[in-house]
Amino acid sequence: MSERILVLAPTRGDAALCRRFLGEAGFIHDICTQESDLCDALQRPSAVLVVAEESLQGPAGACIRAHLAAQPAWSSLPVIVLAAQESTRRLQTPEAYDAYGHITLLERPVRMATFLGTLRLALQEHRQQQRIGDLLAERAEAIRLRDEFLAMLGHELRNPLAAILTSAEVLEAVASDSERAAYCRGLIRPQAMQMKRLLDDLSDMSRMNRYKLSLEREPVDLRQVLKDVASQVAEMFTTRRQCLELDLDGPPGPLLADPMRLRQVFVNLLTNANRYSPKGGHIRVSLDTGDGLARVAIRDDGAGLCAETLQRIFEPFYQDRSQVGHRAGLGIGLTLARSLVQMHAGTITAQSAGPGCGSEFIVTLPLHDGTTDAAASAQPSAQPEQSPRAAARHILLIEDNHAFAMGLKHLLEAHCHQVDVAHDGTDGLRMAQEQRPDVVLLDIGLPGLDGYAVARRLRRIAGLSQVRVIAVTGFSCAADQQRARHAGIDHHLVKPVAMADLEAAIA
């Protein structure tokens, strides 16, 4: 930020005097002795302009007025005018304000202490204007990033949604036992899971920013985590005919970590490798251990990274604009991966020889000393076992979304449960009192009485104080879960809910 003081001093004596006093006071200054020099000097950044009143009447005045008129709305170059007493009234008119903005008048003869003090105040005003300009620029950049993010989010959600809707239309048009029907049925779940991963990442980013995300650590073998991840993303690589190679033949990688969050890290890294590598490309995942650390390297032969991208790739919502022809993501996966790795006391780095030369991401995590056997025995926990099917229950589902309610009803009935449905809180309370269900599945965002109010009233109905109440809702933040507990809700499941999780809560 320039703090140069620009002075028009047409006489040699005034110029020498200004140069001396400004220099002694330590101000950065530029003294113009010719009006034509001032016009050129105004093209360079200045913090304050000092000019004699008589100079405003000539060409210099025209240059000053043109320069002030061209400034952005938030900026007004402080102008100090040295004027005779009889001229001050003329320079305090609305017309003068329109032409020069806020000007400070100093009557001649000017005391040097007054002059220097006025300059310091003008510099403070200039600094404040620059801070306003910086804040407005940051706001504009934030708005641009927000708009780009929302556009990309719509794109990322519409792709799998389009696949699901198209598959649904095909299923309506072809025989249920045909090959095309089987293909469409197989397509729906992975596309829905892709949408779920996007929403989960968004939710986790929000929780991370509010310091609400925590880890559930347990002994795990990093090799098993990587194998699980490779199985999870296998279809994505098969679709693009890419080779995913695992080099995990070294010693075990025992960690004390949250296996679900580690899988989330490596799924994001492999999704990026898949996205930015060509069809038929090769991605290699290797694991090395030593010096108390486990190092996982994911190397691809894809688009590569430029120097600017290497510096900014872990920033939230950052998009590499040099990747022409590649479908960009939301710009949150790598940010979330870095945060999760750091929560495990690890590091994640990116390196590339440049565009077109592929890239490599290296995740380093501390090994858990002395727990090799425990970690090895914990391998099954890295891939959660299917929860045992709950015994048949009488379930009351209170859900205002008719399509979701009927879909969940059919799914629960396929698991041998008896299911009744209410579409608002009042009807749900009436049916609960009449039918005495074993379990109540409860949406929170109900019309009229919300789910919290329904749960509280359920607990006051004779004979229903101990009924199992499970929230199945789109409200996912920690405050929502806390409100659910206070309302007497036993479990809080977030849509879309996995059947294994729902069965476990019912059981």
C-alpha positions, 0 to 999 in steps of 0.5 A, spaced: 500 500 500 502 506 497 503 512 502 506 517 498 504 524 499 504 528 492 505 535 493 504 541 487 509 546 489 510 551 483 515 555 486 522 553 488 522 556 495 515 552 497 518 546 493 525 546 498 521 547 504 516 542 503 522 537 501 525 539 507 520 538 512 517 532 509 523 529 509 525 530 516 518 528 518 519 521 515 514 522 510 514 518 503 513 524 498 514 526 491 514 534 490 512 536 483 514 543 481 510 543 474 503 542 473 504 537 467 508 533 472 502 533 477 498 530 471 503 524 470 504 523 478 497 522 479 497 516 475 502 513 480 499 510 487 498 516 492 496 516 499 495 524 500 495 530 495 497 537 497 496 543 492 495 550 493 488 553 492 490 557 486 493 551 482 486 548 482 484 554 477 489 551 471 490 545 468 492 541 474 485 542 477 482 539 471 487 533 472 485 532 479 478 533 478 478 527 472 483 523 477 478 523 483 472 522 478 475 515 476 476 513 483 472 507 485 466 508 490 469 506 496 476 511 495 476 518 496 484 521 495 485 525 501 486 532 498 489 538 503 488 545 500 493 551 502 488 557 501 488 564 503 483 566 508 478 569 503 478 563 499 476 558 504 469 560 503 469 558 496 472 551 497 467 549 502 461 549 497 457 543 495 460 544 488 467 544 490 465 537 494 462 534 488 468 536 484 474 534 489 470 530 495 472 531 502 478 536 502 481 539 508 483 547 508 489 549 511 489 557 511 496 560 510 500 562 513 500 554 515 504 552 521 508 546 520 506 542 526 499 543 523 501 541 516 504 535 519 499 533 523 494 534 518 498 529 513 498 524 519 490 524 519 490 524 512 494 518 512 490 514 517 484 516 512 487 513 506 489 507 510 482 506 512 479 507 505 484 501 503 482 496 508 475 498 506 477 496 499 480 490 501 474 487 505 470 489 499 475 485 494 475 479 499 467 479 499 467 479 492 472 473 491 467 470 497 461 471 492 465 469 486 467 462 490 460 461 493 457 462 486 462 457 483 461 452 488 453 452 488 454 451 480 459 445 481 454 442 487 448 443 482 453 439 477 455 434 481 448 432 484 445 432 477 449 427 474 448 422 479 441 424 479 440 424 472 443 417 472 438 415 477 432 418 474 434 415 467 434 408 470 427 409 473 424 410 467 428 404 463 425 400 469 418 402 467 419 401 460 422 394 460 421 387 463 423 386 470 427 380 468 431 383 462 438 384 462 437 392 461 433 392 468 438 388 471 443 393 469 439 399 471 438 396 478 445 395 479 446 403 477 442 406 482 445 404 488 452 407 486 449 413 484 445 414 490 452 413 494 456 418 490 450 423 492 451 421 499 458 422 499 458 429 497 452 431 502 457 427 507 463 431 505 459 438 506 456 436 513 463 434 515 466 440 513 461 444 516 462 440 523 470 441 522 469 449 521 465 449 528 470 444 531 464 439 532 468 433 528 471 428 533 474 421 532 472 414 534 479 411 535 480 404 535 486 399 533 486 398 525 491 395 520 492 401 515 493 395 510 486 393 511 483 400 510 486 401 504 484 394 501 477 396 503 477 403 500 480 399 493 474 395 494 469 401 495 472 405 489 473 399 484 467 400 480 469 407 478 476 405 476 473 399 472 468 404 468 474 408 466 478 402 464 483 404 469 488 400 473 488 400 480 495 397 483 496 396 491 503 395 493 501 393 500 506 387 501 510 390 507 509 389 514 503 391 518 501 398 519 498 398 526 494 405 527 490 407 533 485 411 528 478 412 526 477 407 520 471 410 517 475 417 517 481 414 514 477 410 509 474 417 507 481 420 506 483 415 501 476 415 498 477 422 496 484 421 494 483 415 489 476 419 487 481 425 485 486 420 481 480 417 478 477 424 475 484 427 473 487 420 470 485 418 463 481 412 461 486 406 461 490 410 466 494 407 472 494 409 479 498 406 484 497 405 492 503 403 496 504 403 503 511 403 507 513 403 514 519 406 518 521 410 524 515 410 527 511 412 521 506 409 516 507 413 509 501 411 503 503 414 496 498 415 491 501 416 484 497 417 478 499 418 471 494 423 470 493 431 468 499 433 473 499 440 477 502 446 476 506 450 481 500 455 483 495 449 484 501 445 488 501 451 493 493 452 494 490 445 492 488 444 500 484 450 500 477 450 501 473 450 494 479 451 490 479 449 483 484 448 478 483 452 472 488 450 468 485 443 468 481 444 461 477 438 459 477 435 466 471 435 470 472 439 477 470 437 483 467 441 489 474 443 492 472 440 499 475 433 498 482 435 499 481 440 504 477 435 508 482 429 507 487 434 510 483 436 516 482 429 518 489 427 517 491 432 521 486 430 526 490 423 526 497 427 528 499 426 520 501 430 514 498 430 507 502 433 501 502 433 494 507 433 489 508 433 481 513 435 476 508 439 472 502 439 468 501 432 464 506 429 468 501 426 473 501 427 481 503 424 487 499 425 494 503 422 500 499 421 507 504 420 513 501 417 519 504 415 526 504 408 527 501 405 534 507 402 537 506 395 541 499 394 538 501 390 532 497 384 534 491 388 536 491 391 530 491 385 526 486 382 530 482 388 529 482 387 521 474 385 521 473 392 524 476 396 519 470 393 514 464 393 519 460 387 519 453 387 517 449 388 523 444 382 525 437 383 522 433 385 528 427 381 530 420 383 527 417 389 530 411 393 530 413 400 527 410 406 527 413 411 522 411 418 522 414 422 516 411 427 512 414 426 505 410 421 502 414 418 497 420 416 502 415 414 507 412 409 503 419 407 500 421 406 507 415 402 509 416 397 503 423 396 505 422 395 513 416 390 511 421 386 506 425 385 513 419 382 516 417 388 520 409 391 521 409 398 519 404 403 520 405 410 517 402 417 519 404 423 515 404 429 521 405 429 528 398 429 531 396 423 527 402 420 529 401 421 536 393 418 535 396 412 532 401 411 537 396 411 543 391 407 539 396 401 536 402 401 542 408 400 537 414 397 539 418 402 535 417 409 533 421 412 527 420 419 527 422 425 522 424 432 525 421 437 520 414 435 521 408 440 519 405 443 525 408 439 531 415 438 529 419 431 531 421 434 538 415 436 540 412 429 538 417 425 542 416 429 548 409 428 548 410 421 546 414 420 553 408 423 557 403 418 554 401 412 559 405 406 557 409 409 551 414 412 556 419 407 554 418 406 547 424 406 542 424 413 538 429 413 533 429 420 529 430 419 521 432 426 519 435 431 514 438 435 520 445 433 522 448 438 526 451 437 533 445 442 536 440 438 532 442 431 536 443 435 542 435 437 542 433 430 540 436 427 546 433 432 550 426 431 547 427 423 549 429 421 542 434 414 543 437 414 536 439 420 531 440 417 524 441 422 518 438 421 511 439 417 507 440 412 512 443 405 511 439 399 513 444 396 517 444 402 521 437 402 522 436 395 523 441 396 529 437 402 532 431 398 532 434 392 535 
